[in-house]
Structures are given as C-alpha cells and as structure tokens.
C-alpha cells in the first residue's frame, strides 16, 4: 500500500522547529536522576559549612560534567565528562585571573571561540567540550580576583566535576571503566594531541589549497568575531550578568543561517518563558537556602531530561536553574531573570546580525563573479 510522504515544513516553520517541535521520546528524566544527586550534594555541603557560594561553584562544575553524558567520543560518554572536567577547571581559572575589565579577556575569548569552532569539525563531542570551556571562561570573567582565588575557583569546578564522575559512575556501575580511563589518561591525552595536530595540518592544507570554504575556518572566524564583539560590549557596558551576551551569541551562532535563526528564536522564547515562570513563583514565596537548593536541583534535573526534547523548553529550564543557583548568594531572583533575559536577547541579536551580514557579503561576491563571467 502506497503512502504519501510527509510534506516538508515551509521555510517559515523551519525557523521555529526548535521552539514548537517536542520530541518527548527523547526525554530522559528517570535516568537523569543520577546526574542530579552530585549537584544536590555540592549545594548542601556548601550550605552546611556556611559557604553557599562554594557549593554553588562546585555544583556548576557537577552540572557541566553531567551534561557530558549526553555526548560521546570514541563511542563512550566518559571521555567528554573527563575532558570537560579538566577543561572547565583551566577555563574557570583563566576567567577569574583575567577578568572582564581587561582587554586581554576579549582577545582570549576570541581565541577560545576560534578553537571551539575548529573542534566542531571533529566527530563526536569534541566541539561540545570546547564550547563548555568557552562558556565557563565567560562566566568566571564576571568574578575577577587574585591568582589565589582564581586557583580556588578552578579547583572547585574540578571538585564538582570529580564528584559527578565518581557518583554517577558508581550508580551506573561503570566505575571500573572510569578508573581504567583515568589510569590511561596520559596515553589518551597523547592520542588526542595527535588528533589536534592532524586537525591543524588539515587546516593549513585547506588554506594552502584555497579550499577554506570547505573547512571549519569560516565558521571559526565568525565565532571569533561574534565573541570579540559580544565580549567587548559586555566589558564596556559593565552590565550585571553581561557575560550572557557573548555566551548567548556563542551558543546561538550555527554554521547554517536556518539553524542560527532557529536557535536564536528558541533561546529567546525559552529564556523569556523561564524568567516569567520563575519570577511569578518567587513573587509568592520567600525561600530559605535549603529550598533554593532544592529548586536549583529540580531545574537542573529538568534541564538534563529535556535537553534533547525541545531547545526552547531546555532554555526555560536552564533559566530557572540559573536564577535559583544565584539565589544562593542572595541575588534577587526576579533581578537575575530580568538581566538574563535582556543579555540573552542582545546576544541573540548580535549572532543573527553577524550571520545575515555574512550572507549578504557572500551574495554580493557571487553576484559580482557571475556578472564578470557574463561579460
């Protein structure tokens, strides 16, 4: 029996798929309860010892490492979890050490963004690890401090990631595999160094053969430019939580314009919705630190579970997580929600504008080439 193939969505609706298409078969809420336990542990420990900010930073590390379970490198999700734990520790140290007031911070952000763009050409979760390192660097830059405090932040991020690795691997009965990978880490890192060397050689060959458009270089350059612009705006405006401007631009900008528009709309809508819901909740409650920690864990769990269901829904959940997480250091929730929304929208507009300018430029070059051939 013949069937009529489903109609392709119109271009207008393709720009909205990350907002209105819900793939509920991809939700993993039950399995992801394991990933939330280390986050809750970090938060409770911080509150218990009287330093909720310490628990907040460690929980952030556990959150990032937990998302590594959604990625794979060489057929396993342990390498992304291990690599992001190491990478975000270094990135967090650099961000605090350099700080958002320094011009050097903008330069380093651009270099890191370019590196992330090049990593996207590798199979698996390498690009995701690079992206998380850039994000961690941007967040840490909002808290410039002495080298000692920078080292402390990096250590707390590492501790949170380590707690996530140990607890989740024990509960998933893969601790033996984790231990074997850690023992062989030196050898593995040498192999990854060879992979990166090959990437660099291939990039150099693309430049030499004038095949730049077929490589990851154009996308990497756009990422570097967008991060430079967004970070400079953040640095000059001194807007609280302004690191969300370059961070959103980094996350939203995709190689294809359709994906960029799709992601920008979903990110904006999800952030606005999440901010509205959380603000409404907080208007009717005055939570203590334990309650804030509980809500932080709840939204972390939802973020893990719906990341592959719908991007707008995921953005809303992450917004709730961030608002309650920062509530641990007595930043009013509605204020955090407002700042995040404004910064997110600015970052999305920057990414979209840059992408459209690039398209316009490409069209101009191609039209000029066609006209020259015609004459």
C-alpha positions as CSV (number, residue, x, y, z in Angstrom):
1,X,0.0,0.0,0.0
2,X,1.5,3.3,-1.0
3,X,1.6,6.2,1.4
4,X,2.1,9.9,0.8
5,X,5.4,11.2,2.2
6,X,5.0,13.8,4.9
7,X,5.2,17.3,3.5
8,X,8.3,19.3,4.1
9,X,7.8,22.2,6.5
10,X,7.7,25.6,4.9
11,X,10.8,27.8,5.3
12,X,8.8,29.9,7.7
13,X,8.2,27.0,10.1
14,X,11.7,25.6,9.7
15,X,12.8,28.7,11.6
16,X,10.6,27.6,14.5
17,X,11.2,23.9,14.9
18,X,13.4,24.3,18.0
19,X,10.5,26.2,19.6
20,X,7.4,24.2,18.7
21,X,8.6,20.6,17.9
22,X,8.7,18.5,21.1
23,X,10.4,15.1,20.8
24,X,9.1,13.5,24.0
25,X,10.6,10.2,23.1
26,X,14.0,11.7,23.8
27,X,13.2,12.7,27.4
28,X,15.5,11.0,30.0
29,X,14.2,12.3,33.3
30,X,14.2,9.0,35.1
31,X,17.7,8.1,34.1
32,X,19.0,11.6,34.8
33,X,18.0,11.5,38.5
34,X,21.5,10.0,38.9
35,X,23.1,13.2,37.5
36,X,21.2,15.5,39.9
37,X,22.5,13.8,43.1
38,X,26.1,15.3,42.9
39,X,24.6,18.7,42.3
40,X,22.4,18.4,45.4
41,X,25.3,17.1,47.4
42,X,27.5,20.1,46.4
43,X,24.8,22.6,47.3
44,X,24.0,21.0,50.6
45,X,27.7,20.8,51.6
46,X,28.2,24.5,50.8
47,X,25.2,25.5,52.9
48,X,26.2,23.2,55.7
49,X,29.7,24.6,56.1
50,X,28.3,28.2,55.9
51,X,29.7,29.0,52.4
52,X,26.9,28.6,49.9
53,X,29.0,30.3,47.2
54,X,31.5,27.4,47.4
55,X,28.7,24.9,46.9
56,X,27.3,27.0,44.0
57,X,30.6,26.9,42.1
58,X,31.1,23.2,42.7
59,X,27.5,22.4,41.7
60,X,28.2,24.3,38.5
61,X,31.1,22.0,37.8
62,X,28.9,19.0,38.5
63,X,26.2,20.3,36.2
64,X,28.6,20.8,33.3
65,X,30.2,17.4,33.7
66,X,26.7,15.8,33.9
67,X,25.9,17.2,30.5
68,X,28.9,15.3,29.2
69,X,26.8,12.1,29.5
70,X,24.7,13.5,26.5
71,X,27.9,13.4,24.4
72,X,30.2,10.7,23.0
73,X,33.8,10.5,22.0
74,X,35.0,7.2,20.6
75,X,31.7,5.6,21.4
76,X,31.7,6.5,25.1
77,X,30.3,9.4,27.2
78,X,33.1,9.1,29.8
79,X,35.8,11.0,27.7
80,X,33.5,14.1,27.3
81,X,32.8,14.0,31.0
82,X,36.5,13.7,31.8
83,X,37.7,16.3,29.3
84,X,35.1,18.9,30.3
85,X,36.1,18.5,34.0
86,X,39.7,19.2,33.2
87,X,39.0,21.9,30.6
88,X,36.5,23.9,32.6
89,X,38.8,24.0,35.6
90,X,41.5,25.7,33.5
91,X,39.0,27.9,31.8
92,X,37.5,29.0,35.1
93,X,41.0,29.8,36.5
94,X,41.8,31.9,33.4
95,X,38.4,33.8,33.5
96,X,38.8,34.9,37.1
97,X,42.5,35.7,36.6
98,X,42.0,37.9,33.6
99,X,38.6,39.4,34.5
100,X,36.1,41.2,32.3
101,X,37.7,44.6,32.7
102,X,40.8,43.6,30.8
103,X,41.2,43.9,27.0
104,X,43.2,40.7,27.2
105,X,40.0,39.0,28.2
106,X,38.4,39.9,24.8
107,X,41.5,38.5,23.0
108,X,41.5,35.2,24.9
109,X,37.7,34.9,24.4
110,X,38.2,35.3,20.6
111,X,41.0,32.7,20.5
112,X,39.0,30.2,22.6
113,X,35.9,30.7,20.3
114,X,38.1,30.1,17.2
115,X,39.4,26.9,18.8
116,X,35.9,25.8,19.6
117,X,34.8,26.4,16.0
118,X,37.7,24.2,14.7
119,X,36.8,21.4,17.1
120,X,33.3,21.2,15.6
121,X,34.9,19.7,12.5
122,X,35.9,16.6,14.6
123,X,33.4,13.8,15.1
124,X,31.8,13.3,18.5
125,X,31.7,15.6,21.4
126,X,34.9,17.5,21.0
127,X,33.1,20.6,19.9
128,X,30.8,20.4,22.9
129,X,33.8,20.2,25.2
130,X,35.3,23.3,23.6
131,X,32.0,25.2,23.8
132,X,31.7,24.4,27.6
133,X,35.2,25.7,28.2
134,X,34.5,29.0,26.5
135,X,31.2,29.3,28.5
136,X,33.0,28.6,31.7
137,X,35.6,31.2,30.9
138,X,33.0,33.8,30.2
139,X,31.1,33.1,33.4
140,X,34.3,33.2,35.5
141,X,35.3,36.5,34.0
142,X,32.4,38.2,35.8
143,X,34.2,37.5,39.1
144,X,37.8,38.8,38.7
145,X,40.0,38.2,41.6
146,X,43.6,37.4,42.8
147,X,45.5,34.4,41.4
148,X,44.8,32.5,44.6
149,X,41.1,33.0,44.3
150,X,41.3,32.1,40.6
151,X,43.0,28.9,41.6
152,X,40.3,28.2,44.1
153,X,37.5,28.6,41.6
154,X,39.3,26.3,39.2
155,X,39.7,23.7,42.0
156,X,36.0,23.9,43.0
157,X,34.9,23.4,39.4
158,X,37.2,20.4,39.2
159,X,35.9,19.1,42.5
160,X,32.3,19.4,41.4
161,X,33.1,17.6,38.1
162,X,35.0,14.9,40.0
163,X,32.1,14.3,42.4
164,X,29.8,14.0,39.4
165,X,32.2,11.5,37.7
166,X,32.6,9.3,40.8
167,X,29.0,9.2,42.0
168,X,27.4,8.8,38.6
169,X,29.8,6.1,37.5
170,X,29.3,4.2,40.8
171,X,25.5,4.4,40.4
172,X,25.7,3.4,36.8
173,X,28.1,0.5,37.6
174,X,30.8,1.8,35.3
175,X,33.3,2.9,38.0
176,X,35.8,0.2,36.8
177,X,35.7,1.7,33.3
178,X,36.2,5.2,34.7
179,X,39.2,4.0,36.8
180,X,40.7,2.4,33.7
181,X,40.3,5.6,31.6
182,X,41.8,7.7,34.4
183,X,44.8,5.4,34.7
184,X,45.3,5.5,30.9
185,X,44.6,9.3,30.8
186,X,48.2,10.2,29.9
187,X,48.3,7.9,27.0
188,X,44.8,9.1,25.9
189,X,45.8,12.7,26.0
190,X,48.8,11.9,23.8
191,X,46.4,10.4,21.3
192,X,44.2,13.5,21.5
193,X,47.3,15.7,20.9
194,X,47.9,13.7,17.7
195,X,44.3,14.3,16.7
196,X,44.6,18.0,17.2
197,X,47.9,18.1,15.3
198,X,46.2,16.4,12.4
199,X,43.4,19.0,12.6
200,X,45.9,21.8,12.4
201,X,47.7,20.2,9.5
202,X,44.4,19.7,7.6
203,X,43.5,23.3,8.2
204,X,46.9,24.5,6.9
205,X,46.4,22.3,3.9
206,X,43.0,23.8,3.3
207,X,44.4,27.3,3.4
208,X,47.3,26.3,1.0
209,X,44.9,24.7,-1.4
210,X,42.5,27.6,-1.2
211,X,39.7,25.3,0.0
212,X,38.8,27.5,3.0
213,X,35.1,27.4,2.4
214,X,35.1,23.6,2.6
215,X,36.7,23.7,6.1
216,X,35.6,24.9,9.6
217,X,37.7,28.1,9.2
218,X,34.8,30.4,8.1
219,X,32.6,29.3,11.0
220,X,35.5,29.6,13.4
221,X,36.2,33.1,12.2
222,X,32.6,34.1,12.6
223,X,32.6,32.7,16.2
224,X,35.8,34.6,17.0
225,X,34.3,37.9,15.6
226,X,31.0,37.4,17.4
227,X,32.8,36.6,20.7
228,X,35.0,39.7,20.2
229,X,32.0,41.9,19.6
230,X,29.8,40.4,22.4
231,X,32.6,40.4,25.0
232,X,33.6,44.0,24.2
233,X,30.0,45.1,24.6
234,X,29.9,43.2,27.9
235,X,33.2,44.7,29.0
236,X,32.3,48.3,28.1
237,X,28.7,48.3,29.4
238,X,29.6,46.8,32.8
239,X,26.1,45.3,32.7
240,X,25.4,42.9,35.6
241,X,25.3,39.3,34.3
242,X,26.5,40.8,31.0
243,X,28.6,37.6,30.3
244,X,25.3,36.2,28.9
245,X,25.7,38.5,25.9
246,X,28.8,36.8,24.4
247,X,27.7,33.4,25.8
248,X,24.3,33.5,24.0
249,X,26.0,34.7,20.8
250,X,28.4,31.7,21.0
251,X,25.6,29.2,21.6
252,X,23.2,30.7,19.0
253,X,25.6,31.1,16.1
254,X,25.5,28.0,13.9
255,X,27.2,27.2,10.6
256,X,23.8,27.4,8.7
257,X,21.6,30.5,8.8
258,X,18.4,28.5,9.3
259,X,19.9,26.8,12.3
260,X,21.1,30.2,13.7
261,X,17.6,31.8,13.4
262,X,16.0,28.6,14.8
263,X,18.3,28.5,17.8
264,X,18.1,32.3,18.4
265,X,14.3,32.3,18.5
266,X,14.1,29.2,20.7
267,X,16.7,30.6,23.1
268,X,15.0,33.9,23.3
269,X,11.5,32.5,23.8
270,X,12.7,29.8,26.3
271,X,14.6,32.4,28.4
272,X,11.6,34.8,28.5
273,X,9.2,32.0,29.4
274,X,11.5,30.6,32.1
275,X,12.2,34.0,33.6
276,X,8.4,34.8,33.7
277,X,7.6,31.5,35.4
278,X,10.4,31.7,38.0
279,X,9.6,35.4,38.7
280,X,5.9,34.6,39.2
281,X,6.9,31.8,41.6
282,X,9.3,33.9,43.6
283,X,6.7,36.7,43.9
284,X,4.7,34.3,46.2
285,X,7.4,32.8,48.2
286,X,10.4,33.7,50.4
287,X,12.6,30.6,50.2
288,X,15.4,29.8,52.6
289,X,18.7,28.4,51.4
290,X,17.6,24.7,51.6
291,X,14.5,25.5,49.5
292,X,16.6,27.4,47.0
293,X,19.0,24.4,46.7
294,X,16.0,22.1,46.2
295,X,14.6,24.2,43.4
296,X,18.1,24.5,41.8
297,X,18.4,20.8,41.8
298,X,14.9,20.4,40.4
299,X,15.6,22.7,37.4
300,X,18.9,21.0,36.9
301,X,17.1,17.7,36.6
302,X,14.6,19.1,34.2
303,X,17.4,20.6,32.1
304,X,19.2,17.2,31.9
305,X,16.0,15.4,31.0
306,X,14.6,17.7,28.2
307,X,17.9,18.8,26.5
308,X,17.1,16.6,23.5
309,X,13.3,17.2,23.6
310,X,12.9,20.9,22.7
311,X,15.5,23.6,22.8
312,X,13.1,26.3,24.0
313,X,11.9,24.1,26.9
314,X,15.6,23.4,27.7
315,X,16.4,27.1,27.7
316,X,13.4,27.8,30.1
317,X,14.7,25.1,32.5
318,X,18.2,26.4,32.4
319,X,17.0,29.9,33.2
320,X,15.2,28.5,36.2
321,X,18.3,26.7,37.3
322,X,20.5,29.8,37.0
323,X,18.0,32.1,38.8
324,X,17.8,29.8,41.8
325,X,21.5,29.0,41.7
326,X,22.4,32.7,42.0
327,X,19.8,33.0,44.8
328,X,22.3,31.1,47.0
329,X,24.4,34.2,47.1
330,X,21.5,36.5,47.8
331,X,21.0,37.9,44.3
332,X,17.2,38.5,44.0
333,X,15.6,36.0,41.6
334,X,13.5,38.5,39.6
335,X,16.5,40.7,39.0
336,X,18.6,37.7,37.8
337,X,15.7,36.7,35.5
338,X,15.5,40.2,34.1
339,X,19.2,40.6,33.5
340,X,19.5,37.2,31.9
341,X,16.6,37.9,29.5
342,X,18.0,41.2,28.4
343,X,21.5,39.9,27.9
344,X,20.2,36.8,26.1
345,X,18.2,38.9,23.6
346,X,21.2,41.2,23.0
347,X,23.5,38.2,22.3
348,X,20.9,36.5,20.0
349,X,20.6,39.7,18.0
350,X,24.4,40.0,17.7
351,X,24.6,36.5,16.3
352,X,21.8,36.9,13.9
353,X,23.1,40.2,12.6
354,X,26.6,38.9,12.0
355,X,25.2,35.9,10.2
356,X,23.0,38.0,8.0
357,X,25.8,40.4,7.2
358,X,28.0,37.4,6.1
359,X,25.2,36.1,3.9
360,X,24.8,39.5,2.3
361,X,28.5,39.7,1.7
362,X,28.6,36.2,0.1
363,X,25.7,37.1,-2.2
364,X,27.5,40.3,-3.2
365,X,30.7,38.4,-4.1
366,X,28.9,35.7,-6.0
367,X,26.8,38.2,-8.0
368,X,29.9,40.1,-8.9
369,X,31.6,36.9,-10.1
370,X,28.6,35.9,-12.2
371,X,28.4,39.4,-13.7
372,X,32.1,39.3,-14.6
373,X,31.7,35.9,-16.3
374,X,28.6,37.1,-18.2
375,X,30.6,40.0,-19.7
